[in-house]
Amino acid sequence: MFYYLLKYVLLGPLLRLVFRPRIEGLEQVPAEGAAIVAGNHLSFSDHFLMPAILKRRITFLAKAEYFTGPGVKGRLTAFFFRSAGQIPVDRSGKDAGRAAIREGLGVLGKGELLGIYPEGTRSHDGRLYKGKVGVAVMALKAGVPVVPCAMIGTFEAQPPGKVIPNIRRVSIRFGEPLDFSRYAGMENEKAVLRAVTDEIMYAILALSGQEYVDRYAADVKAEEAERAAAAKERTTRRTPLR
């Protein structure tokens, strides 16, 4: 109930006012039955913009950190994400991927829409990064189509670290559903999973027009953080004591 209150009364109208989204290809999203909507992830706002414009309810897999914050703010954030149809997924440890797949298959098993960001994390620089194969595993195991989606302009509207978004127009594009039934029963084949995932990412790229990086975003983020820390340490050592 609160999901629809957010969508139609509390949050949806506000998002439409602030971002004035141009929507293309909405008819590509199946009107009924299970399907995966796989998109790029540029902004915190993405979690709420897509549900606001879709005619059907969609459930996203979201990082568990959104549900475990401390204090009143943390509890409110957790309540908000759960009410918006988000499912917490622990991304740490070797079983994290299995947990995400299990939760996603549960949503699809009920004939619902599942939203997923194959990159696994928000892009920190606006580029599109290599997709993780979990989306392929779910698509093949559940035997459902994958609808590619591109968020355009949300990085500029709310880049990493910005709490209050800039008021600007964004676009949301949906592509033709991708059918992977030819790979039925091959969800344990690594080469097949990689091929399916790459096809999904290419479809997203064609819609978004982003620069593509054939590496995982989390790895690039970690390397850049290490370089920044090393540079800061060198600067600290060179600074003379007064």
TATAHU-V684624 format. One record per pair of residues at least 24 apart in sequence whose ideal C-beta (glycine too) atoms are under 7 Angstrom apart, sorted by sequence separation. I is the first residue (numbers start at 1). J is the second residue. D is the distance in whole Angstrom. If there is no record, write none. Layout:
((I:J:D) (I:J:D))
This chain:
((62:86:4) (64:88:4) (149:173:7) (29:54:6) (60:85:7) (62:87:7) (64:89:6) (149:174:5) (178:203:6) (59:85:5) (60:86:5) (61:87:6) (62:88:6) (63:89:7) (64:90:5) (58:85:7) (62:89:7) (64:91:7) (147:174:6) (148:175:4) (21:49:6) (57:85:6) (59:87:6) (61:89:5) (63:91:6) (147:175:7) (175:203:5) (126:155:4) (19:49:6) (23:53:5) (108:138:7) (147:177:5) (148:178:7) (146:177:7) (21:53:6) (123:155:7) (145:177:4) (146:178:5) (175:207:5) (15:48:6) (51:84:7) (101:134:6) (105:138:6) (145:178:6) (15:49:6) (51:85:6) (100:134:6) (104:138:5) (108:142:4) (145:179:6) (173:207:5) (16:52:7) (48:84:6) (101:137:5) (105:141:6) (108:144:6) (124:160:6) (11:48:6) (15:52:5) (47:84:7) (97:134:6) (101:138:6) (105:142:6) (122:160:7) (143:181:7) (47:86:7) (61:100:5) (12:52:4) (140:180:6) (11:52:7) (139:180:5) (143:184:6) (61:103:6) (61:104:6) (140:183:6) (7:51:6) (140:184:7) (7:52:6) (140:186:7) (141:187:5) (140:187:4) (59:107:5) (137:187:5) (148:200:6) (59:112:6) (3:57:6) (59:113:7) (146:200:6) (150:204:6) (57:112:7) (58:113:4) (59:114:6) (60:115:4) (61:116:6) (148:203:4) (57:113:7) (59:115:7) (137:193:6) (140:196:7) (148:204:5) (152:208:6) (56:113:5) (58:115:5) (136:193:4) (139:196:7) (150:207:4) (150:208:4) (148:207:6) (133:193:4) (136:196:4) (133:194:6) (136:197:5) (135:197:6) (133:197:5) (50:115:6) (135:200:6) (131:197:5) (131:200:6) (131:201:4) (34:108:4) (37:113:6) (41:117:4) (128:204:7) (6:83:6) (34:111:5) (128:205:6) (6:84:6) (33:111:6) (34:112:6) (35:113:6) (36:114:5) (37:115:5) (38:116:5) (39:117:6) (41:119:6) (40:119:7) (118:197:6) (3:83:6) (36:116:6) (38:118:5) (42:122:7) (128:208:6) (2:83:4) (3:84:7) (41:122:5) (42:123:5) (3:85:5) (41:123:6) (118:200:6) (128:210:4) (40:123:7) (118:201:6) (127:210:6) (128:211:7) (130:213:7) (42:126:6) (126:210:7) (127:211:5) (128:212:5) (129:213:5) (130:214:6) (128:213:7) (130:215:6) (127:213:5) (129:215:6) (130:216:5) (129:216:6) (40:128:6) (129:217:4) (129:220:7) (123:217:6) (121:217:5) (38:135:5) (120:217:7) (121:218:5) (124:221:6) (119:217:5) (120:218:6) (36:135:6) (50:149:7) (36:138:6) (49:151:7) (36:139:6) (46:151:5) (49:154:7) (34:142:6) (36:144:6) (38:146:5) (46:154:6) (35:144:5) (42:151:5) (45:154:5) (34:144:5) (35:145:5) (36:146:5) (37:147:5) (38:148:6) (39:149:4) (40:150:6) (36:147:7) (38:149:7) (39:150:7) (40:151:6) (43:154:4) (35:147:6) (37:149:5) (39:151:6) (42:154:5) (43:155:6) (45:157:6) (42:155:4) (45:158:5) (43:157:6) (44:158:6) (30:145:7) (43:158:4) (29:147:6) (28:147:6) (53:172:6) (45:165:6) (50:172:7) (49:172:7) (19:157:6) (35:177:7) (29:174:6) (28:174:4) (18:165:6) (22:169:7) (24:171:7) (28:175:6) (30:177:7) (25:173:6) (26:174:6) (28:176:6) (18:167:6) (20:169:5) (21:170:5) (22:171:4) (23:172:5) (24:173:5) (25:174:4) (28:177:6) (19:169:7) (21:171:7) (24:174:7) (25:175:6) (19:170:5) (21:172:5) (38:200:5) (40:204:5) (39:204:7) (38:204:7) (40:208:5) (40:210:7))
